[in-house]
């Protein structure tokens, strides 16, 4: 960018105060993260080398951050939006979802498939499902997170509508939705679904509710709640730039019940020479969620996740699950959400206030114990096999 004065928050002087260096640079996020000019062919060549570096080291794949916002509108026209940083990064049409970006992912997919096994490309594509699905066409990225669900509360109609929209995008472009209920940018699902014991039950149910590829965010397997980090301790740049703090989902994991070494997160040798506390404060009672406790409790959230992952692999090996499975969504009486993965398998989530009777089939897994008569209790979920 060249040398006229600007008060735009996304523009900075390359060398502030210099009388001779009058260059500016663009940063849609923090000043420490300049945006690359993807219209310069040297940038594409450079990133080919970055991918090769990590693929040669043997990584299984790469997550591409804000994958839809590499290219900016040609000529960098003024934005029609005056929204904050979230709008600027996610939904501003001048800085995201430019058509040229798809050629980058075609190039990267070709590179990824030169390795055996093929390397995986998964994109953070925070767009409407129909637009996001275009990034997972057959010659682009294999996966893109299905962000429709991270915005939902505990509402069966909204879940069914989001699932139906994602299924329509799958049928149009071919890639199965990649589910994610949590990530480092949003409020944890325990809190989002109501908090306390009710929120924890619903978060457990949601863990086993989604068919297809799924990603767990660190601490989700422990049913960690969102932490209310004191304002003076917040370090997220978005807090200063946009009044939004994501620190509550980034507090270090509790490994031990004992509070020593930040509940086992820190190393003794590190604490001896650096700060005795990590970058974010640990809340009181954090040790009740400790990994060491949940590993000993067969009814814990961690045990549920472990069993669900084991069962998913078994169903895959037995070809109950397949790579091209879709999902047909509906809401039955009593706010029972049903997702039919195939003629033989469905997921049921009780999102109402009363117990509901499951459709006929064998329950393979439930988030909480079923009643003796097989009814699904409120805020519970089950995997059911027919036949």
LOTOR-320154 format. One record per residue (C-alpha): residue number from 1; z, y negated, x. Coordinates in Angstrom, 3 decimals, padded with zeros to 6 digits. Layout:
REM residues N
@ropa: NUM&zz: Z&yy: Y&xx: X
...
***
This chain:
REM residues 387
@ropa: 1&zz: 000.000&yy: 000.000&xx: 000.000
@ropa: 2&zz: -000.787&yy: -003.361&xx: 001.411
@ropa: 3&zz: 001.031&yy: -006.483&xx: 001.872
@ropa: 4&zz: 001.734&yy: -008.560&xx: -001.224
@ropa: 5&zz: 005.280&yy: -009.195&xx: -002.386
@ropa: 6&zz: 006.536&yy: -007.081&xx: -005.260
@ropa: 7&zz: 009.762&yy: -006.688&xx: -007.162
@ropa: 8&zz: 008.827&yy: -003.217&xx: -008.470
@ropa: 9&zz: 011.691&yy: -000.784&xx: -007.822
@ropa: 10&zz: 009.274&yy: 001.889&xx: -006.582
@ropa: 11&zz: 007.880&yy: -000.247&xx: -003.739
@ropa: 12&zz: 009.587&yy: -000.923&xx: -000.415
@ropa: 13&zz: 008.715&yy: -002.602&xx: 002.846
@ropa: 14&zz: 008.067&yy: -000.055&xx: 005.566
@ropa: 15&zz: 009.948&yy: -002.238&xx: 008.075
@ropa: 16&zz: 012.139&yy: -004.677&xx: 006.128
@ropa: 17&zz: 012.470&yy: -008.073&xx: 007.783
@ropa: 18&zz: 009.562&yy: -007.589&xx: 010.182
@ropa: 19&zz: 007.321&yy: -010.591&xx: 010.683
@ropa: 20&zz: 004.352&yy: -008.485&xx: 011.764
@ropa: 21&zz: 004.605&yy: -005.171&xx: 009.865
@ropa: 22&zz: 003.840&yy: -006.116&xx: 006.290
@ropa: 23&zz: 003.062&yy: -002.617&xx: 004.979
@ropa: 24&zz: 004.681&yy: -001.330&xx: 001.816
@ropa: 25&zz: 005.192&yy: 002.229&xx: 000.634
@ropa: 26&zz: 005.588&yy: 003.871&xx: -002.780
@ropa: 27&zz: 008.619&yy: 005.944&xx: -003.764
@ropa: 28&zz: 009.089&yy: 007.043&xx: -007.345
@ropa: 29&zz: 012.539&yy: 008.387&xx: -006.564
@ropa: 30&zz: 014.816&yy: 007.218&xx: -003.767
@ropa: 31&zz: 013.615&yy: 005.061&xx: -000.833
@ropa: 32&zz: 014.360&yy: 008.015&xx: 001.478
@ropa: 33&zz: 011.633&yy: 010.042&xx: -000.259
@ropa: 34&zz: 008.258&yy: 008.291&xx: 000.158
@ropa: 35&zz: 005.458&yy: 009.625&xx: -002.025
@ropa: 36&zz: 002.523&yy: 011.265&xx: -000.249
@ropa: 37&zz: -000.974&yy: 009.935&xx: -000.762
@ropa: 38&zz: -002.706&yy: 013.085&xx: -001.974
@ropa: 39&zz: -006.042&yy: 011.294&xx: -002.083
@ropa: 40&zz: -006.027&yy: 011.380&xx: 001.708
@ropa: 41&zz: -007.530&yy: 014.748&xx: 002.808
@ropa: 42&zz: -005.133&yy: 014.866&xx: 005.767
@ropa: 43&zz: -002.218&yy: 015.353&xx: 003.359
@ropa: 44&zz: -003.765&yy: 018.479&xx: 001.854
@ropa: 45&zz: -004.466&yy: 019.891&xx: 005.322
@ropa: 46&zz: -000.904&yy: 019.166&xx: 006.410
@ropa: 47&zz: 000.590&yy: 020.996&xx: 003.427
@ropa: 48&zz: -001.603&yy: 024.023&xx: 004.043
@ropa: 49&zz: 000.266&yy: 024.265&xx: 007.323
@ropa: 50&zz: 003.628&yy: 023.874&xx: 005.566
@ropa: 51&zz: 002.840&yy: 026.774&xx: 003.251
@ropa: 52&zz: 001.654&yy: 028.947&xx: 006.114
@ropa: 53&zz: 004.841&yy: 028.200&xx: 008.057
@ropa: 54&zz: 007.047&yy: 029.588&xx: 005.305
@ropa: 55&zz: 004.742&yy: 032.393&xx: 004.242
@ropa: 56&zz: 004.571&yy: 033.560&xx: 007.865
@ropa: 57&zz: 008.379&yy: 033.652&xx: 007.911
@ropa: 58&zz: 008.226&yy: 036.128&xx: 005.037
@ropa: 59&zz: 009.446&yy: 034.101&xx: 002.065
@ropa: 60&zz: 008.462&yy: 035.593&xx: -001.286
@ropa: 61&zz: 007.239&yy: 032.282&xx: -002.632
@ropa: 62&zz: 007.851&yy: 028.584&xx: -003.102
@ropa: 63&zz: 009.188&yy: 026.360&xx: -005.875
@ropa: 64&zz: 007.170&yy: 023.147&xx: -006.125
@ropa: 65&zz: 009.318&yy: 020.191&xx: -007.155
@ropa: 66&zz: 007.857&yy: 017.850&xx: -009.824
@ropa: 67&zz: 004.625&yy: 019.808&xx: -009.438
@ropa: 68&zz: 002.728&yy: 017.694&xx: -011.954
@ropa: 69&zz: 003.278&yy: 014.389&xx: -010.105
@ropa: 70&zz: 001.503&yy: 014.756&xx: -006.763
@ropa: 71&zz: -001.417&yy: 012.499&xx: -007.634
@ropa: 72&zz: -001.068&yy: 008.964&xx: -008.999
@ropa: 73&zz: -003.703&yy: 007.175&xx: -011.078
@ropa: 74&zz: -006.495&yy: 005.949&xx: -008.831
@ropa: 75&zz: -005.867&yy: 002.395&xx: -007.641
@ropa: 76&zz: -002.142&yy: 002.507&xx: -008.519
@ropa: 77&zz: -002.411&yy: 000.394&xx: -011.676
@ropa: 78&zz: 000.710&yy: -001.173&xx: -013.152
@ropa: 79&zz: 002.751&yy: 001.173&xx: -015.300
@ropa: 80&zz: 002.788&yy: 000.658&xx: -019.071
@ropa: 81&zz: 006.374&yy: 001.930&xx: -019.066
@ropa: 82&zz: 009.508&yy: 000.008&xx: -018.190
@ropa: 83&zz: 011.720&yy: 003.083&xx: -018.481
@ropa: 84&zz: 014.159&yy: 004.326&xx: -015.880
@ropa: 85&zz: 013.666&yy: 006.783&xx: -013.064
@ropa: 86&zz: 013.538&yy: 009.814&xx: -015.372
@ropa: 87&zz: 010.639&yy: 008.320&xx: -017.320
@ropa: 88&zz: 008.920&yy: 007.323&xx: -014.106
@ropa: 89&zz: 009.109&yy: 010.820&xx: -012.656
@ropa: 90&zz: 008.522&yy: 012.888&xx: -015.766
@ropa: 91&zz: 006.418&yy: 011.278&xx: -018.431
@ropa: 92&zz: 004.616&yy: 008.230&xx: -017.072
@ropa: 93&zz: 000.889&yy: 009.040&xx: -017.399
@ropa: 94&zz: 000.070&yy: 006.830&xx: -014.407
@ropa: 95&zz: 002.073&yy: 008.990&xx: -012.006
@ropa: 96&zz: 001.831&yy: 012.509&xx: -013.418
@ropa: 97&zz: -000.546&yy: 015.140&xx: -014.788
@ropa: 98&zz: -003.604&yy: 013.728&xx: -013.044
@ropa: 99&zz: -006.523&yy: 016.139&xx: -013.228
@ropa: 100&zz: -006.990&yy: 016.256&xx: -009.435
@ropa: 101&zz: -003.652&yy: 018.063&xx: -008.978
@ropa: 102&zz: -005.081&yy: 021.338&xx: -010.264
@ropa: 103&zz: -007.394&yy: 021.635&xx: -007.277
@ropa: 104&zz: -004.324&yy: 021.593&xx: -005.005
@ropa: 105&zz: -002.844&yy: 024.601&xx: -006.756
@ropa: 106&zz: -006.137&yy: 026.455&xx: -006.721
@ropa: 107&zz: -006.200&yy: 025.910&xx: -002.974
@ropa: 108&zz: -002.604&yy: 027.047&xx: -002.608
@ropa: 109&zz: -003.146&yy: 030.119&xx: -004.798
@ropa: 110&zz: -006.039&yy: 031.176&xx: -002.559
@ropa: 111&zz: -003.767&yy: 030.780&xx: 000.460
@ropa: 112&zz: -000.866&yy: 032.643&xx: -001.186
@ropa: 113&zz: -003.101&yy: 035.618&xx: -001.980
@ropa: 114&zz: -004.146&yy: 036.016&xx: 001.641
@ropa: 115&zz: -000.687&yy: 037.496&xx: 002.245
@ropa: 116&zz: 000.543&yy: 040.950&xx: 001.272
@ropa: 117&zz: 002.346&yy: 041.075&xx: -000.977
@ropa: 118&zz: 000.908&yy: 037.948&xx: -002.565
@ropa: 119&zz: 003.250&yy: 034.970&xx: -002.365
@ropa: 120&zz: 004.584&yy: 033.406&xx: -005.558
@ropa: 121&zz: 004.093&yy: 029.780&xx: -006.589
@ropa: 122&zz: 006.448&yy: 028.521&xx: -009.304
@ropa: 123&zz: 006.224&yy: 024.944&xx: -010.486
@ropa: 124&zz: 008.678&yy: 022.473&xx: -011.910
@ropa: 125&zz: 006.253&yy: 021.142&xx: -014.515
@ropa: 126&zz: 008.200&yy: 019.029&xx: -016.984
@ropa: 127&zz: 005.440&yy: 018.501&xx: -019.524
@ropa: 128&zz: 004.819&yy: 019.583&xx: -023.089
@ropa: 129&zz: 004.074&yy: 023.357&xx: -023.221
@ropa: 130&zz: 000.352&yy: 022.982&xx: -023.864
@ropa: 131&zz: -000.043&yy: 020.727&xx: -020.809
@ropa: 132&zz: 002.361&yy: 022.676&xx: -018.595
@ropa: 133&zz: 000.528&yy: 025.955&xx: -019.299
@ropa: 134&zz: -002.611&yy: 024.560&xx: -017.672
@ropa: 135&zz: -000.792&yy: 024.768&xx: -014.322
@ropa: 136&zz: -000.536&yy: 028.551&xx: -014.678
@ropa: 137&zz: -004.149&yy: 029.346&xx: -015.347
@ropa: 138&zz: -005.435&yy: 032.433&xx: -013.565
@ropa: 139&zz: -006.389&yy: 030.607&xx: -010.359
@ropa: 140&zz: -003.404&yy: 028.217&xx: -010.128
@ropa: 141&zz: 000.360&yy: 028.818&xx: -009.929
@ropa: 142&zz: 001.676&yy: 032.126&xx: -011.227
@ropa: 143&zz: 004.678&yy: 030.567&xx: -012.980
@ropa: 144&zz: 005.983&yy: 027.258&xx: -014.316
@ropa: 145&zz: 009.443&yy: 026.779&xx: -015.767
@ropa: 146&zz: 009.531&yy: 026.626&xx: -019.571
@ropa: 147&zz: 011.470&yy: 023.379&xx: -019.898
@ropa: 148&zz: 011.418&yy: 023.378&xx: -023.693
@ropa: 149&zz: 014.644&yy: 025.387&xx: -023.772
@ropa: 150&zz: 016.734&yy: 023.272&xx: -021.397
@ropa: 151&zz: 016.651&yy: 020.480&xx: -023.974
@ropa: 152&zz: 017.840&yy: 022.551&xx: -026.950
@ropa: 153&zz: 021.236&yy: 022.837&xx: -028.569
@ropa: 154&zz: 022.414&yy: 025.789&xx: -030.682
@ropa: 155&zz: 019.801&yy: 025.509&xx: -033.420
@ropa: 156&zz: 017.789&yy: 028.607&xx: -034.423
@ropa: 157&zz: 014.932&yy: 026.662&xx: -036.007
@ropa: 158&zz: 014.499&yy: 024.562&xx: -032.853
@ropa: 159&zz: 014.570&yy: 027.699&xx: -030.675
@ropa: 160&zz: 011.971&yy: 029.412&xx: -032.846
@ropa: 161&zz: 009.745&yy: 026.328&xx: -032.820
@ropa: 162&zz: 009.953&yy: 026.007&xx: -029.029
@ropa: 163&zz: 009.289&yy: 029.715&xx: -028.561
@ropa: 164&zz: 006.309&yy: 029.603&xx: -030.919
@ropa: 165&zz: 004.842&yy: 026.629&xx: -029.084
@ropa: 166&zz: 005.232&yy: 028.394&xx: -025.732
@ropa: 167&zz: 003.628&yy: 031.540&xx: -027.134
@ropa: 168&zz: 000.631&yy: 029.506&xx: -028.321
@ropa: 169&zz: 000.272&yy: 028.087&xx: -024.802
@ropa: 170&zz: 000.476&yy: 031.623&xx: -023.351
@ropa: 171&zz: -002.279&yy: 032.843&xx: -025.646
@ropa: 172&zz: -004.436&yy: 029.890&xx: -024.654
@ropa: 173&zz: -003.972&yy: 030.051&xx: -020.877
@ropa: 174&zz: -002.643&yy: 033.560&xx: -020.193
@ropa: 175&zz: 000.615&yy: 033.099&xx: -018.266
@ropa: 176&zz: 003.905&yy: 034.342&xx: -019.737
@ropa: 177&zz: 006.541&yy: 031.590&xx: -020.097
@ropa: 178&zz: 009.107&yy: 031.482&xx: -017.316
@ropa: 179&zz: 012.483&yy: 030.879&xx: -018.913
@ropa: 180&zz: 015.202&yy: 028.606&xx: -017.574
@ropa: 181&zz: 018.224&yy: 027.408&xx: -019.526
@ropa: 182&zz: 019.852&yy: 025.572&xx: -016.630
@ropa: 183&zz: 018.896&yy: 023.791&xx: -013.444
@ropa: 184&zz: 020.254&yy: 021.189&xx: -011.049
@ropa: 185&zz: 019.064&yy: 018.306&xx: -013.253
@ropa: 186&zz: 020.695&yy: 019.058&xx: -016.616
@ropa: 187&zz: 024.075&yy: 019.607&xx: -018.252
@ropa: 188&zz: 025.242&yy: 023.212&xx: -017.955
@ropa: 189&zz: 024.610&yy: 025.380&xx: -021.007
@ropa: 190&zz: 028.309&yy: 026.150&xx: -021.656
@ropa: 191&zz: 028.893&yy: 022.450&xx: -022.236
@ropa: 192&zz: 025.542&yy: 021.826&xx: -023.896
@ropa: 193&zz: 026.219&yy: 024.580&xx: -026.454
@ropa: 194&zz: 029.557&yy: 023.165&xx: -027.566
@ropa: 195&zz: 031.972&yy: 023.595&xx: -024.672
@ropa: 196&zz: 035.144&yy: 025.649&xx: -024.505
@ropa: 197&zz: 035.229&yy: 029.244&xx: -025.710
@ropa: 198&zz: 032.427&yy: 028.690&xx: -028.232
@ropa: 199&zz: 030.133&yy: 027.195&xx: -025.592
@ropa: 200&zz: 030.918&yy: 030.048&xx: -023.214
@ropa: 201&zz: 030.078&yy: 032.657&xx: -025.887
@ropa: 202&zz: 026.802&yy: 030.962&xx: -026.711
@ropa: 203&zz: 025.860&yy: 030.634&xx: -023.055
@ropa: 204&zz: 026.493&yy: 034.365&xx: -022.587
@ropa: 205&zz: 024.280&yy: 035.117&xx: -025.571
@ropa: 206&zz: 021.515&yy: 032.883&xx: -024.281
@ropa: 207&zz: 021.570&yy: 034.682&xx: -020.937
@ropa: 208&zz: 020.312&yy: 037.892&xx: -022.506
@ropa: 209&zz: 018.185&yy: 036.322&xx: -025.217
@ropa: 210&zz: 014.918&yy: 035.469&xx: -023.527
@ropa: 211&zz: 012.109&yy: 037.931&xx: -022.753
@ropa: 212&zz: 009.774&yy: 037.475&xx: -019.827
@ropa: 213&zz: 010.438&yy: 036.152&xx: -016.305
@ropa: 214&zz: 013.751&yy: 034.283&xx: -016.105
@ropa: 215&zz: 015.553&yy: 032.120&xx: -013.568
@ropa: 216&zz: 019.307&yy: 031.667&xx: -013.265
@ropa: 217&zz: 020.753&yy: 028.493&xx: -011.803
@ropa: 218&zz: 023.647&yy: 028.956&xx: -009.372
@ropa: 219&zz: 026.877&yy: 029.247&xx: -011.357
@ropa: 220&zz: 025.136&yy: 030.072&xx: -014.636
@ropa: 221&zz: 025.996&yy: 033.726&xx: -014.062
@ropa: 222&zz: 029.670&yy: 032.666&xx: -013.952
@ropa: 223&zz: 029.422&yy: 030.638&xx: -017.191
@ropa: 224&zz: 030.519&yy: 027.513&xx: -015.330
@ropa: 225&zz: 030.995&yy: 024.427&xx: -017.517
@ropa: 226&zz: 029.761&yy: 020.943&xx: -016.672
@ropa: 227&zz: 032.241&yy: 019.027&xx: -014.515
@ropa: 228&zz: 033.123&yy: 015.426&xx: -015.336
@ropa: 229&zz: 032.907&yy: 014.074&xx: -011.799
@ropa: 230&zz: 034.892&yy: 010.823&xx: -011.410
@ropa: 231&zz: 032.607&yy: 007.806&xx: -011.154
@ropa: 232&zz: 033.892&yy: 006.869&xx: -007.715
@ropa: 233&zz: 032.964&yy: 010.360&xx: -006.416
@ropa: 234&zz: 029.409&yy: 010.567&xx: -007.772
@ropa: 235&zz: 026.709&yy: 010.855&xx: -005.134
@ropa: 236&zz: 023.564&yy: 011.482&xx: -007.189
@ropa: 237&zz: 021.023&yy: 008.708&xx: -006.430
@ropa: 238&zz: 020.095&yy: 008.674&xx: -010.114
@ropa: 239&zz: 023.572&yy: 007.417&xx: -010.958
@ropa: 240&zz: 022.904&yy: 004.205&xx: -009.028
@ropa: 241&zz: 019.248&yy: 003.924&xx: -010.028
@ropa: 242&zz: 019.283&yy: 005.001&xx: -013.658
@ropa: 243&zz: 022.863&yy: 005.465&xx: -014.850
@ropa: 244&zz: 022.426&yy: 009.247&xx: -015.091
@ropa: 245&zz: 024.573&yy: 011.598&xx: -013.021
@ropa: 246&zz: 023.604&yy: 015.218&xx: -012.383
@ropa: 247&zz: 026.612&yy: 015.862&xx: -010.140
@ropa: 248&zz: 028.472&yy: 017.768&xx: -012.861
@ropa: 249&zz: 026.166&yy: 020.768&xx: -012.429
@ropa: 250&zz: 026.280&yy: 020.635&xx: -008.619
@ropa: 251&zz: 029.962&yy: 021.187&xx: -007.857
@ropa: 252&zz: 030.423&yy: 024.019&xx: -005.303
@ropa: 253&zz: 030.862&yy: 027.537&xx: -006.669
@ropa: 254&zz: 034.375&yy: 029.027&xx: -006.828
@ropa: 255&zz: 034.417&yy: 032.186&xx: -004.745
@ropa: 256&zz: 038.169&yy: 032.753&xx: -004.748
@ropa: 257&zz: 040.947&yy: 032.133&xx: -007.248
@ropa: 258&zz: 043.024&yy: 030.521&xx: -004.509
@ropa: 259&zz: 042.209&yy: 026.847&xx: -003.965
@ropa: 260&zz: 042.201&yy: 027.133&xx: -000.165
@ropa: 261&zz: 038.941&yy: 026.123&xx: 001.509
@ropa: 262&zz: 037.635&yy: 024.725&xx: -001.784
@ropa: 263&zz: 038.067&yy: 028.085&xx: -003.524
@ropa: 264&zz: 036.415&yy: 029.913&xx: -000.652
@ropa: 265&zz: 033.293&yy: 027.771&xx: -000.591
@ropa: 266&zz: 033.965&yy: 026.157&xx: 002.799
@ropa: 267&zz: 034.297&yy: 027.821&xx: 006.194
@ropa: 268&zz: 037.518&yy: 027.354&xx: 008.102
@ropa: 269&zz: 035.706&yy: 026.333&xx: 011.292
@ropa: 270&zz: 033.751&yy: 023.688&xx: 009.391
@ropa: 271&zz: 036.842&yy: 022.259&xx: 007.742
@ropa: 272&zz: 038.563&yy: 022.034&xx: 011.130
@ropa: 273&zz: 035.989&yy: 019.625&xx: 012.535
@ropa: 274&zz: 034.684&yy: 017.931&xx: 009.401
@ropa: 275&zz: 036.040&yy: 016.852&xx: 006.030
@ropa: 276&zz: 038.444&yy: 019.315&xx: 004.365
@ropa: 277&zz: 036.668&yy: 018.682&xx: 001.060
@ropa: 278&zz: 032.996&yy: 019.280&xx: 000.139
@ropa: 279&zz: 030.598&yy: 016.566&xx: -000.993
@ropa: 280&zz: 031.872&yy: 016.712&xx: -004.585
@ropa: 281&zz: 035.502&yy: 017.120&xx: -005.702
@ropa: 282&zz: 036.664&yy: 020.475&xx: -007.059
@ropa: 283&zz: 038.189&yy: 020.204&xx: -010.554
@ropa: 284&zz: 041.571&yy: 021.613&xx: -011.488
@ropa: 285&zz: 041.434&yy: 025.198&xx: -012.752
@ropa: 286&zz: 038.104&yy: 025.914&xx: -011.064
@ropa: 287&zz: 039.516&yy: 029.151&xx: -009.659
@ropa: 288&zz: 039.681&yy: 030.726&xx: -013.133
@ropa: 289&zz: 035.893&yy: 031.133&xx: -012.909
@ropa: 290&zz: 036.048&yy: 032.657&xx: -009.409
@ropa: 291&zz: 033.505&yy: 035.225&xx: -008.358
@ropa: 292&zz: 036.218&yy: 037.519&xx: -006.982
@ropa: 293&zz: 037.902&yy: 037.616&xx: -010.410
@ropa: 294&zz: 034.700&yy: 038.198&xx: -012.345
@ropa: 295&zz: 033.660&yy: 041.005&xx: -010.026
@ropa: 296&zz: 036.802&yy: 042.874&xx: -011.114
@ropa: 297&zz: 036.371&yy: 042.225&xx: -014.842
@ropa: 298&zz: 033.837&yy: 044.424&xx: -016.702
@ropa: 299&zz: 033.846&yy: 041.944&xx: -019.600
@ropa: 300&zz: 033.061&yy: 038.903&xx: -017.432
@ropa: 301&zz: 029.939&yy: 036.789&xx: -017.574
@ropa: 302&zz: 029.013&yy: 037.973&xx: -014.087
@ropa: 303&zz: 029.263&yy: 041.612&xx: -015.205
@ropa: 304&zz: 027.003&yy: 040.858&xx: -018.174
@ropa: 305&zz: 024.378&yy: 039.281&xx: -015.926
@ropa: 306&zz: 024.556&yy: 042.199&xx: -013.497
@ropa: 307&zz: 024.091&yy: 044.712&xx: -016.322
@ropa: 308&zz: 021.266&yy: 042.687&xx: -017.878
@ropa: 309&zz: 019.361&yy: 042.517&xx: -014.590
@ropa: 310&zz: 019.792&yy: 046.251&xx: -014.068
@ropa: 311&zz: 018.549&yy: 046.977&xx: -017.584
@ropa: 312&zz: 015.575&yy: 044.617&xx: -017.242
@ropa: 313&zz: 014.451&yy: 046.508&xx: -014.162
@ropa: 314&zz: 014.869&yy: 049.860&xx: -015.917
@ropa: 315&zz: 012.876&yy: 048.718&xx: -018.949
@ropa: 316&zz: 010.173&yy: 047.414&xx: -016.629
@ropa: 317&zz: 010.000&yy: 050.686&xx: -014.700
@ropa: 318&zz: 009.815&yy: 052.608&xx: -017.989
@ropa: 319&zz: 007.000&yy: 050.304&xx: -019.197
@ropa: 320&zz: 008.962&yy: 049.072&xx: -022.199
@ropa: 321&zz: 008.422&yy: 045.641&xx: -020.647
@ropa: 322&zz: 004.980&yy: 044.651&xx: -019.401
@ropa: 323&zz: 003.561&yy: 041.716&xx: -017.440
@ropa: 324&zz: 001.607&yy: 040.343&xx: -020.400
@ropa: 325&zz: 004.301&yy: 040.557&xx: -023.081
@ropa: 326&zz: 004.482&yy: 037.679&xx: -025.501
@ropa: 327&zz: 007.033&yy: 036.720&xx: -028.089
@ropa: 328&zz: 006.840&yy: 036.292&xx: -031.860
@ropa: 329&zz: 009.721&yy: 034.150&xx: -033.131
@ropa: 330&zz: 011.351&yy: 033.856&xx: -036.553
@ropa: 331&zz: 014.675&yy: 032.986&xx: -038.191
@ropa: 332&zz: 016.114&yy: 035.467&xx: -040.697
@ropa: 333&zz: 018.933&yy: 035.114&xx: -043.213
@ropa: 334&zz: 022.237&yy: 033.995&xx: -041.750
@ropa: 335&zz: 020.516&yy: 032.043&xx: -038.955
@ropa: 336&zz: 019.626&yy: 035.224&xx: -037.099
@ropa: 337&zz: 017.023&yy: 034.319&xx: -034.477
@ropa: 338&zz: 014.575&yy: 037.122&xx: -033.721
@ropa: 339&zz: 012.101&yy: 037.262&xx: -030.857
@ropa: 340&zz: 009.759&yy: 040.258&xx: -031.060
@ropa: 341&zz: 008.624&yy: 041.091&xx: -027.547
@ropa: 342&zz: 006.597&yy: 044.087&xx: -028.693
@ropa: 343&zz: 006.399&yy: 046.570&xx: -031.542
@ropa: 344&zz: 009.167&yy: 048.528&xx: -029.823
@ropa: 345&zz: 011.552&yy: 045.811&xx: -028.638
@ropa: 346&zz: 013.170&yy: 042.639&xx: -029.938
@ropa: 347&zz: 015.969&yy: 040.251&xx: -029.090
@ropa: 348&zz: 018.373&yy: 039.030&xx: -031.783
@ropa: 349&zz: 020.700&yy: 036.030&xx: -031.494
@ropa: 350&zz: 023.345&yy: 035.274&xx: -034.130
@ropa: 351&zz: 023.257&yy: 031.484&xx: -034.328
@ropa: 352&zz: 025.082&yy: 031.101&xx: -037.638
@ropa: 353&zz: 028.753&yy: 031.007&xx: -038.587
@ropa: 354&zz: 028.999&yy: 034.495&xx: -040.152
@ropa: 355&zz: 028.291&yy: 038.046&xx: -038.910
@ropa: 356&zz: 024.748&yy: 039.282&xx: -039.534
@ropa: 357&zz: 023.249&yy: 042.736&xx: -039.853
@ropa: 358&zz: 020.756&yy: 043.684&xx: -037.189
@ropa: 359&zz: 017.343&yy: 045.100&xx: -038.067
@ropa: 360&zz: 017.057&yy: 048.841&xx: -037.473
@ropa: 361&zz: 017.052&yy: 050.001&xx: -033.858
@ropa: 362&zz: 019.195&yy: 051.047&xx: -030.894
@ropa: 363&zz: 021.211&yy: 048.285&xx: -029.253
@ropa: 364&zz: 020.684&yy: 048.499&xx: -025.497
@ropa: 365&zz: 022.756&yy: 045.473&xx: -024.542
@ropa: 366&zz: 024.858&yy: 042.849&xx: -026.270
@ropa: 367&zz: 026.507&yy: 039.724&xx: -024.923
@ropa: 368&zz: 029.777&yy: 040.673&xx: -026.644
@ropa: 369&zz: 030.973&yy: 043.941&xx: -028.211
@ropa: 370&zz: 029.493&yy: 044.784&xx: -031.608
@ropa: 371&zz: 031.663&yy: 045.582&xx: -034.619
@ropa: 372&zz: 032.072&yy: 049.200&xx: -035.635
@ropa: 373&zz: 029.509&yy: 048.797&xx: -038.409
@ropa: 374&zz: 026.992&yy: 047.377&xx: -035.921
@ropa: 375&zz: 026.941&yy: 043.823&xx: -037.259
@ropa: 376&zz: 026.289&yy: 041.022&xx: -034.797
@ropa: 377&zz: 029.093&yy: 038.499&xx: -034.586
@ropa: 378&zz: 028.414&yy: 034.733&xx: -034.465
@ropa: 379&zz: 027.283&yy: 033.530&xx: -031.031
@ropa: 380&zz: 026.350&yy: 037.032&xx: -029.891
@ropa: 381&zz: 022.969&yy: 038.426&xx: -028.867
@ropa: 382&zz: 021.497&yy: 041.900&xx: -028.552
@ropa: 383&zz: 018.516&yy: 043.679&xx: -027.027
@ropa: 384&zz: 017.240&yy: 046.235&xx: -029.552
@ropa: 385&zz: 014.813&yy: 049.117&xx: -029.021
@ropa: 386&zz: 013.054&yy: 050.604&xx: -032.023
@ropa: 387&zz: 012.218&yy: 054.265&xx: -032.380
***
